[in-house]
Amino acid sequence: MTSLQTPRGRAARRWAIDLRPLRVPAYRRIWLGNTLAMFGFQLTAVAVPVEMYALTGDSLWVGLLGVAGFAPLLVFGLWGGAVADARDRRRVLLAGSALLWASMLGLLGHALFGTGHPVVLLALVTVHSTAFAISSPARSAILPRLLPPELLPAGATLNFTTFTAASVAGPLVAGLIFAAFGEGAGLPVAYALDAVLFTGLVVATVRLPAMPPAPPVEGEARRGGLASILDGFRYLAATPVLLLSFCIDLIAMILAMPR
């Protein structure tokens, strides 16, 4: 009986999510903080268009939110990646998280005071997106510093799984909030929950050890800023497989994720 169950158990484990990375305390804290933060982000992603339409009654203003959110991601996402390669990743993540937290509190105050203006809301969304773009590359790049190489695939899978779950559950809960509290009270409730949930990620980041950039390989010159971004584009252009996967992902993100 035992000899029959052992292969079956091994086969079952191959289909299950590998939870071994959660045994690493630093990864476990960051994973939990990221899960809570992503869930909170979805609440704000629903609340902002609701607030904009309530302020203007115009779908054009709601559409401008997409521009205010996408442009900083395009510009500062590239710059944030270059900074994360050249600076202590923990400090970069803390700086981006502080700005992100400030934008959340700004959205909360904007909704609480009840004298909102669409231009102010667009500005807050721009700051929020800028902070997210700066901190996201550092948040992704710390994974190899937290886990041994054999656990990296499992850690990336856990991150993606919880990201997807939060992307589904967050808007659902946001809808329930507006159904229960209405538009007037629902906006500050959604923004406040986002700010509170984000605290978990800030605490987890504070508890991380210092993560200075890896020493350069012998003969390699460390470049930062625009030079590093240009080097990345040159490498991308010279690697057809990577370029194709990048283009496919970009098409999917633009056409399949209307937010």
Secondary structure, DSSP 8 states (H G I E B T S, - for coil): -HHHHHHHHHHHHHHS---GGGGSHHHHHHHHHHHHHHHHHHHHHHHHHHHHHHHH--HHHHHHHHHHHHHHHHHHHHHHHHHHHHS-HHHHHHHHHHHHHHHHHHHHHHHHHS---HHHHHHHHHHHHHHHHHHHHHHHHTHHHHS-GGGHHHHHHHHHHHHHHHHHHHHHHHHHHHHHHHHHHHHHHHHHHHHHHHHHHHHHHHTS---------TT-----HHHHHHHHHHHHHT-HHHHHHHHHHHHHHHHH---
